[in-house]
Amino acid sequence: MKFDFKIDYISLTAAHYSSFTLSDQSRSILQKNLQDQADRAQKVRSEIGRSAWDKALVQMKGSKVNTVG
């Protein structure tokens, strides 16, 4: 299938490029990019959690549920 071919091509390409050794500058850039992505993911995760918490509080407003403890 066309989809399977695309997955195989991507995995082979990734394996090919991951076999190269990186220069110090490239390694530093890669590390910064990975850290930036991790920071962004953590920020989004926090925002999603905060939004869900706020929505839950709005839905429970006026009920007898203890949301503090």
C-alpha positions in Angstrom: 0.0 0.0 0.0 1.0 3.6 -0.5 0.8 4.3 3.2 3.0 1.4 4.1 5.6 2.5 1.6 5.6 6.0 3.0 6.1 4.7 6.6 9.0 2.4 5.4 10.6 5.3 3.5 10.4 7.6 6.5 11.8 4.9 8.8 14.7 4.1 6.4 15.4 7.8 6.0 15.5 8.3 9.7 17.7 5.3 10.2 20.1 6.7 7.5 20.4 10.1 9.0 20.6 8.9 12.6 23.8 6.9 11.6 25.8 10.1 11.0 27.9 11.6 13.7 27.1 15.1 14.6 29.5 18.0 15.0 29.6 19.8 18.3 27.6 22.7 16.9 24.9 20.4 15.4 24.7 18.4 18.6 24.3 21.6 20.6 21.5 22.9 18.3 19.8 19.5 18.4 19.9 19.5 22.2 18.5 23.0 22.4 15.7 22.1 20.0 14.8 19.0 22.0 14.8 21.0 25.2 12.6 23.7 23.6 10.1 21.0 22.4 10.1 19.5 25.9 9.4 22.9 27.5 6.6 23.6 25.0 5.0 20.2 25.7 5.2 20.8 29.5 3.6 24.3 29.0 0.8 22.9 26.9 0.2 20.0 29.3 0.0 22.5 32.2 -2.5 24.7 30.2 -4.6 21.7 29.4 -4.7 20.6 33.0 -5.5 24.1 34.2 -8.3 24.5 31.7 -9.8 21.1 32.6 -9.6 22.0 36.3 -11.4 25.4 35.7 -14.1 23.7 33.6 -14.6 21.1 36.4 -14.9 23.8 39.0 -17.5 25.7 36.9 -19.5 22.5 36.4 -19.4 21.7 40.1 -20.3 25.3 41.2 -23.1 25.2 43.7 -22.7 21.5 44.5 -21.6 20.0 47.8 -18.2 18.7 46.4 -15.1 19.6 48.2 -12.6 20.8 45.6 -9.8 21.8 48.0 -9.0 18.7 49.9 
